[in-house]
Amino acid sequence: MKYNTIYFIIKDNVWFDFIGNLKEVYKNRFSLAQYFQGRGDKWLSDHFFQTCLDVSSQEQGGEQRLCEALCFVGLAMEENGRDKTNCYCYLLCT
């Protein structure tokens, strides 16, 4: 993914957030989280996974995305040596 692509994803994300399309906001932030995870940028990938969790908790009918976000945030916390509660919450969701 090039910087141009990242720019357009963030730009789209701002628009979708403005119009209240939380499903697309989640999708864009998840794409960014995966991109930065693949590049080894733990701080940014953790940040975008956390924002996925924030968005999915606001969305009506987004239980699957909420569970997915809980899992990724939980895995990030586990990798950082912190609490594993989110991983257990994910197991309860599935």
Secondary structure, DSSP 8 states (H G I E B T S, - for coil): --HHHHHHHHHHHHHHHHHT-HHHHHHHHHHHHHHHHHTT-HHHHHHHHHHHHHHHHHSTT-HHHHHHHHHHHHHHHHHTT---HHHHHHHHH-
